[in-house]
Amino acid sequence: MGNSRSQSGQKFCSRFLPEEQAEIDRLFDALSSETHSPSTSPRSFSLKALKSHIGEALPPEMVTRLYDGMRRVDLTGKAMRPSDSVSQEQFTVSMSHLLKGNSEEKSLVILKMISATECPVKAREVQKFTEDLVGSVVHVLNYRQELRGWTQKRGPGPPSRVQVLAAQLFSEMDLRGGEKILGPQQLDCECDRATIEDWVFRAPHVATFLSVVIHRGFLLLCSSLDLTTLVPECHVDQERVFESILDVLSVIYINSHLRREQQGRWHLLFSSELHGHSFAQLCGHITHRGPCVLLLEDHDGQVFGGFASCSWEVRPQFQGDDACFLFSIYPRMAVYTSTGYNDHYMYLNHGQQTIPNGLGMGGQHSYFGLWIDVDFGKGHSKAKPKCTTYNSPQLSAQENFSFKKMEVWAVGDSSGSQQAKSSKSILDVDPEAQALLEISGRSRHSEGLRDVPEDE
């Protein structure tokens, strides 16, 4: 009655700090002050009021899902018919579950966002929810101008990048008995609450994306969501227009597999479009620059690459550690981590007569999980059936491939900036000369003879 809350509502209000609860109450007051229909209680809000308040910040289908999830919250525990509007208690409980709840509580609201029935939902309904959720994240980040330098990118054809990431999240779901949903024939399988709860627990992006949709869509408790670890800042030291192979969803996915200190900033080290199709140029731009992400797009439109956890060095031995991994971006998203079978994580060599010259990750000489040949533009991804180092399948469309584009991004707040900030040597100006000197095995005598820094 009035401003009073039920015992159930009070229980969940306690999860919010006083200043947080005040902000939630202000939002509810704004929503409930909209024009009411005859069937709407004065202390509740309608779908029309919610859509009017959010405007174009979220897709209409996601606004409807959120509204249905809130109005179907049962405060009595008696499984009563869903209300025709959202009360203050329902709103507070829903926000508590979605923003501060555990996987059990989140799964309860997600089920109500998917279906009005209390029965288990079909796997295809969860799949559609996942696509709507991923699409809403891209939509709201773009609407709020928070892509942080990245773009919305469309794939060369179906599936879209939204569908690719949604499929990856959906693949984390286990049916009863641990069975995976492997094909269309299993989309009619039933998913009960325990299945959804387990999925939310094993696929943390589901909860993260829901929080992004609420924080940025509703403009609610925005200070509690730090986007810097979700979407890294994009830095490109070029005045030319540059379109990356990556889009914001690809970056979010890869970034989530990096250490926290590496997640805030990505700095472009090398692009075949900007720096030329030259293996020596590649070596000159990426060596001694710290951890980095390497990406390729082959001529069949497939996008894949690897994460190097250590600086690349030109030498005839394998390097790196078990934090390295290979990944696929399109037409599927997946990350393949170390198996422990061997330590063939990274390899970069040039100018040798008896061993391969090129860049490789995983596997062995002449049979790498990912290989870029010294004859730049060519490579291979060999895995029959899997790469021994990373347990990865063939990443490219063809085992021996040619590629259209290659990019290397340094990751982390200090990614590759030390070399750029230091005073210049002639070798800094010509990275190809620097790479050739390293390849020959000779020392850099000019390293100590740097120009006097220019006054800023």
ROVOBA-48535 format. One record per residue (C-alpha): y, z, x; residue number from 1; residue in one letter. Coordinates in steps of 0.1 Angstrom, whole numbers, plus 5000, padded with zeros to 4 digits. Example, Ala and Ser with C-alpha at 12.3 -4.5 7.8 and 13.67 -1.06 7.14 Angstrom:
  north    up  east  nukol  zaro
   4955  5078  5123      1     A
   4989  5071  5137      2     S
//
This chain:
  north    up  east  nukol  zaro
   5000  5000  5000      1     M
   5034  4991  5013      2     G
   5035  4995  5051      3     N
   5005  5019  5051      4     S
   4973  5007  5068      5     R
   4937  5013  5059      6     S
   4915  5035  5082      7     Q
   4899  5003  5095      8     S
   4933  4988  5103      9     G
   4944  5020  5121     10     Q
   4912  5020  5142     11     K
   4920  4986  5156     12     F
   4957  4991  5160     13     C
   4950  5018  5186     14     S
   4939  4990  5210     15     R
   4974  4978  5214     16     F
   5001  4995  5234     17     L
   5030  5007  5211     18     P
   5053  4979  5223     19     E
   5024  4954  5217     20     E
   5018  4967  5182     21     Q
   5055  4964  5174     22     A
   5055  4928  5184     23     E
   5024  4921  5163     24     I
   5041  4939  5133     25     D
   5072  4918  5138     26     R
   5052  4886  5137     27     L
   5034  4897  5106     28     F
   5067  4906  5089     29     D
   5080  4871  5097     30     A
   5049  4854  5083     31     L
   5048  4876  5051     32     S
   5085  4870  5044     33     S
   5078  4834  5036     34     E
   5079  4823  5000     35     T
   5048  4836  4982     36     H
   5027  4820  4956     37     S
   5018  4840  4925     38     P
   4984  4848  4939     39     S
   4997  4861  4973     40     T
   5003  4898  4978     41     S
   5038  4907  4990     42     P
   5023  4922  5022     43     R
   5002  4892  5032     44     S
   5008  4856  5042     45     F
   4994  4823  5032     46     S
   4981  4793  5051     47     L
   5013  4774  5042     48     K
   5034  4802  5058     49     A
   5013  4802  5090     50     L
   5016  4764  5093     51     K
   5053  4766  5087     52     S
   5058  4793  5114     53     H
   5036  4776  5140     54     I
   5049  4741  5134     55     G
   5036  4715  5158     56     E
   5026  4739  5185     57     A
   4989  4738  5174     58     L
   4969  4711  5157     59     P
   4966  4717  5119     60     P
   4928  4720  5120     61     E
   4931  4749  5145     62     M
   4957  4766  5125     63     V
   4934  4764  5095     64     T
   4905  4778  5115     65     R
   4925  4807  5127     66     L
   4938  4814  5092     67     Y
   4902  4813  5078     68     D
   4890  4836  5105     69     G
   4916  4861  5096     70     M
   4913  4860  5059     71     R
   4875  4863  5060     72     R
   4876  4896  5080     73     V
   4858  4922  5059     74     D
   4876  4955  5061     75     L
   4853  4972  5036     76     T
   4819  4964  5051     77     G
   4807  4953  5017     78     K
   4807  4915  5023     79     A
   4832  4908  4996     80     M
   4846  4874  4988     81     R
   4872  4863  5013     82     P
   4907  4870  5002     83     S
   4932  4843  4993     84     D
   4957  4854  5019     85     S
   4958  4875  5051     86     V
   4968  4912  5049     87     S
   4984  4931  5076     88     Q
   4951  4949  5084     89     E
   4932  4917  5086     90     Q
   4958  4902  5109     91     F
   4958  4932  5132     92     T
   4920  4934  5133     93     V
   4917  4897  5141     94     S
   4943  4899  5169     95     M
   4925  4929  5183     96     S
   4891  4912  5182     97     H
   4904  4879  5197     98     L
   4927  4893  5224     99     L
   4912  4927  5233    100     K
   4877  4926  5219    101     G
   4843  4924  5235    102     N
   4820  4894  5231    103     S
   4805  4909  5200    104     E
   4838  4912  5183    105     E
   4850  4878  5194    106     K
   4818  4862  5181    107     S
   4824  4878  5147    108     L
   4858  4861  5143    109     V
   4845  4828  5158    110     I
   4818  4826  5132    111     L
   4843  4832  5105    112     K
   4865  4804  5120    113     M
   4835  4781  5118    114     I
   4820  4788  5084    115     S
   4827  4807  5052    116     A
   4790  4816  5048    117     T
   4774  4847  5062    118     E
   4743  4826  5071    119     C
   4738  4812  5107    120     P
   4758  4781  5114    121     V
   4745  4747  5126    122     K
   4748  4739  5163    123     A
   4769  4708  5154    124     R
   4794  4731  5137    125     E
   4798  4751  5169    126     V
   4801  4718  5189    127     Q
   4830  4707  5166    128     K
   4847  4741  5169    129     F
   4844  4738  5207    130     T
   4861  4704  5207    131     E
   4889  4717  5184    132     D
   4894  4746  5207    133     L
   4896  4726  5239    134     V
   4919  4700  5223    135     G
   4942  4728  5211    136     S
   4946  4742  5246    137     V
   4957  4708  5259    138     V
   4980  4704  5229    139     H
   4997  4738  5231    140     V
   5002  4736  5269    141     L
   5017  4702  5265    142     N
   5039  4713  5236    143     Y
   5052  4743  5255    144     R
   5057  4722  5286    145     Q
   5033  4744  5306    146     E
   5011  4717  5322    147     L
   5026  4728  5356    148     R
   5029  4693  5370    149     G
   4995  4679  5357    150     W
   4991  4654  5329    151     T
   4970  4647  5298    152     Q
   4946  4620  5309    153     K
   4924  4599  5288    154     R
   4891  4588  5301    155     G
   4884  4550  5305    156     P
   4864  4552  5272    157     G
   4844  4576  5251    158     P
   4838  4605  5257    159     P
   4874  4618  5261    160     S
   4882  4645  5287    161     R
   4884  4670  5258    162     V
   4849  4661  5247    163     Q
   4836  4663  5283    164     V
   4849  4698  5288    165     L
   4838  4708  5253    166     A
   4803  4695  5261    167     A
   4802  4716  5292    168     Q
   4811  4747  5274    169     L
   4787  4739  5246    170     F
   4759  4734  5271    171     S
   4762  4771  5281    172     E
   4747  4780  5247    173     M
   4711  4792  5246    174     D
   4691  4790  5214    175     L
   4665  4817  5206    176     R
   4639  4819  5233    177     G
   4664  4805  5259    178     G
   4661  4769  5247    179     E
   4690  4747  5256    180     K
   4706  4722  5232    181     I
   4697  4690  5251    182     L
   4701  4662  5225    183     G
   4714  4652  5191    184     P
   4681  4662  5175    185     Q
   4689  4698  5182    186     Q
   4723  4698  5166    187     L
   4708  4709  5133    188     D
   4694  4741  5149    189     C
   4708  4773  5136    190     E
   4730  4796  5157    191     C
   4731  4832  5145    192     D
   4756  4859  5155    193     R
   4735  4870  5185    194     A
   4735  4834  5198    195     T
   4772  4831  5195    196     I
   4778  4865  5211    197     E
   4756  4855  5240    198     D
   4775  4822  5243    199     W
   4809  4839  5244    200     V
   4796  4862  5271    201     F
   4781  4835  5293    202     R
   4810  4810  5288    203     A
   4842  4830  5295    204     P
   4864  4799  5290    205     H
   4858  4802  5252    206     V
   4876  4836  5251    207     A
   4902  4825  5276    208     T
   4910  4794  5255    209     F
   4913  4814  5223    210     L
   4938  4837  5240    211     S
   4958  4807  5252    212     V
   4959  4793  5217    213     V
   4971  4826  5202    214     I
   4995  4836  5230    215     H
   5011  4802  5233    216     R
   5006  4789  5198    217     G
   5019  4820  5180    218     F
   5042  4830  5209    219     L
   5026  4864  5207    220     L
   5023  4889  5236    221     L
   5031  4860  5260    222     C
   5037  4883  5290    223     S
   5000  4894  5289    224     S
   4988  4859  5296    225     L
   4991  4848  5332    226     D
   4987  4810  5333    227     L
   4990  4808  5371    228     T
   4952  4815  5376    229     T
   4943  4792  5348    230     L
   4965  4762  5356    231     V
   4975  4759  5393    232     P
   5009  4745  5402    233     E
   5008  4709  5413    234     C
   5026  4700  5445    235     H
   5030  4665  5458    236     V
   5053  4658  5487    237     D
   5062  4623  5477    238     Q
   5091  4607  5460    239     E
   5069  4579  5447    240     R
   5054  4581  5412    241     V
   5019  4595  5417    242     F
   4991  4597  5390    243     E
   4963  4619  5400    244     S
   4926  4612  5392    245     I
   4927  4647  5377    246     L
   4940  4658  5344    247     D
   4949  4694  5333    248     V
   4914  4701  5318    249     L
   4896  4689  5350    250     S
   4919  4711  5371    251     V
   4913  4741  5348    252     I
   4876  4737  5351    253     Y
   4874  4733  5389    254     I
   4901  4760  5395    255     N
   4879  4785  5376    256     S
   4853  4782  5403    257     H
   4877  4791  5431    258     L
   4886  4825  5445    259     R
   4915  4841  5428    260     R
   4938  4837  5458    261     E
   4931  4800  5458    262     Q
   4939  4794  5421    263     Q
   4977  4795  5419    264     G
   4987  4763  5437    265     R
   4972  4729  5446    266     W
   4990  4708  5473    267     H
   4982  4671  5478    268     L
   4970  4665  5514    269     L
   4957  4629  5510    270     F
   4957  4601  5485    271     S
   4943  4567  5492    272     S
   4970  4553  5470    273     E
   4998  4570  5490    274     L
   4984  4571  5525    275     H
   4963  4540  5526    276     G
   4926  4532  5527    277     H
   4919  4545  5562    278     S
   4894  4570  5575    279     F
   4915  4580  5604    280     A
   4944  4587  5581    281     Q
   4921  4608  5560    282     L
   4911  4628  5590    283     C
   4947  4632  5602    284     G
   4958  4646  5568    285     H
   4930  4670  5560    286     I
   4919  4686  5593    287     T
   4929  4722  5600    288     H
   4945  4725  5565    289     R
   4924  4753  5550    290     G
   4902  4752  5518    291     P
   4905  4720  5498    292     C
   4892  4700  5469    293     V
   4880  4664  5475    294     L
   4879  4639  5447    295     L
   4866  4603  5442    296     L
   4867  4578  5414    297     E
   4841  4551  5418    298     D
   4844  4515  5405    299     H
   4822  4525  5375    300     D
   4848  4551  5364    301     G
   4828  4582  5373    302     Q
   4848  4611  5389    303     V
   4832  4636  5412    304     F
   4838  4655  5445    305     G
   4834  4687  5464    306     G
   4851  4719  5474    307     F
   4854  4727  5511    308     A
   4858  4765  5516    309     S
   4869  4761  5552    310     C
   4892  4738  5571    311     S
   4877  4704  5579    312     W
   4872  4697  5617    313     E
   4861  4666  5634    314     V
   4829  4675  5652    315     R
   4793  4664  5653    316     P
   4779  4697  5637    317     Q
   4777  4709  5602    318     F
   4804  4734  5591    319     Q
   4815  4755  5561    320     G
   4797  4783  5542    321     D
   4780  4790  5509    322     D
   4813  4791  5490    323     A
   4813  4753  5492    324     C
   4801  4733  5461    325     F
   4798  4698  5447    326     L
   4810  4689  5412    327     F
   4812  4662  5386    328     S
   4842  4656  5363    329     I
   4835  4624  5344    330     Y
   4815  4615  5323    331     P
   4802  4650  5325    332     R
   4816  4683  5339    333     M
   4794  4704  5361    334     A
   4795  4725  5393    335     V
   4767  4726  5418    336     Y
   4766  4756  5442    337     T
   4747  4765  5473    338     S
   4709  4768  5470    339     T
   4705  4786  5504    340     G
   4679  4760  5514    341     Y
   4700  4749  5544    342     N
   4736  4752  5558    343     D
   4746  4716  5556    344     H
   4777  4724  5536    345     Y
   4803  4701  5553    346     M
   4803  4674  5579    347     Y
   4831  4653  5594    348     L
   4826  4631  5624    349     N
   4839  4599  5641    350     H
   4833  4579  5673    351     G
   4797  4589  5679    352     Q
   4771  4564  5689    353     Q
   4739  4582  5678    354     T
   4748  4602  5647    355     I
   4766  4592  5615    356     P
   4803  4588  5614    357     N
   4820  4598  5581    358     G
   4825  4628  5558    359     L
   4796  4644  5540    360     G
   4787  4674  5519    361     M
   4751  4686  5514    362     G
   4717  4670  5521    363     G
   4712  4656  5556    364     Q
   4721  4627  5578    365     H
   4719  4594  5560    366     S
   4709  4613  5528    367     Y
   4740  4633  5518    368     F
   4747  4647  5483    369     G
   4782  4632  5488    370     L
   4791  4608  5517    371     W
   4823  4589  5526    372     I
   4816  4563  5552    373     D
   4839  4556  5582    374     V
   4841  4522  5567    375     D
   4865  4536  5542    376     F
   4859  4527  5505    377     G
   4821  4531  5507    378     K
   4798  4560  5503    379     G
   4766  4573  5488    380     H
   4753  4601  5467    381     S
   4716  4605  5473    382     K
   4695  4630  5453    383     A
   4658  4624  5445    384     K
   4656  4644  5424    385     P
   4683  4669  5437    386     K
   4704  4675  5468    387     C
   4687  4702  5488    388     T
   4720  4720  5497    389     T
   4736  4721  5463    390     Y
   4709  4712  5438    391     N
   4732  4685  5426    392     S
   4720  4652  5410    393     P
   4734  4618  5420    394     Q
   4771  4621  5413    395     L
   4781  4585  5414    396     S
   4770  4557  5390    397     A
   4753  4539  5418    398     Q
   4735  4556  5447    399     E
   4755  4535  5472    400     N
   4789  4532  5457    401     F
   4824  4519  5465    402     S
   4854  4539  5452    403     F
   4888  4530  5439    404     K
   4906  4562  5446    405     K
   4903  4593  5468    406     M
   4923  4625  5468    407     E
   4922  4658  5488    408     V
   4940  4688  5475    409     W
   4946  4720  5496    410     A
   4942  4751  5474    411     V
   4960  4785  5475    412     G
   4995  4797  5478    413     D
   4997  4789  5516    414     S
   4976  4758  5512    415     S
   4983  4736  5543    416     G
   5019  4748  5545    417     S
   5017  4763  5579    418     Q
   5014  4730  5597    419     Q
   5041  4715  5575    420     A
   5065  4743  5583    421     K
   5060  4743  5620    422     S
   5083  4722  5642    423     S
   5073  4686  5648    424     K
   5053  4670  5675    425     S
   5049  4632  5678    426     I
   5013  4637  5666    427     L
   5025  4653  5634    428     D
   5045  4622  5626    429     V
   5014  4600  5632    430     D
   4983  4617  5617    431     P
   4962  4587  5626    432     E
   4970  4592  5663    433     A
   4963  4629  5659    434     Q
   4929  4621  5644    435     A
   4919  4596  5670    436     L
   4928  4621  5698    437     L
   4906  4647  5682    438     E
   4878  4622  5677    439     I
   4879  4613  5714    440     S
   4874  4649  5723    441     G
   4906  4652  5743    442     R
   4930  4681  5740    443     S
   4965  4678  5725    444     R
   4987  4683  5755    445     H
   5018  4677  5735    446     S
   5010  4706  5712    447     E
   5032  4729  5732    448     G
   5060  4703  5737    449     L
   5076  4704  5702    450     R
   5110  4692  5692    451     D
   5137  4718  5687    452     V
   5139  4725  5650    453     P
   5168  4708  5632    454     E
   5194  4730  5617    455     D
   5191  4732  5579    456     E
//
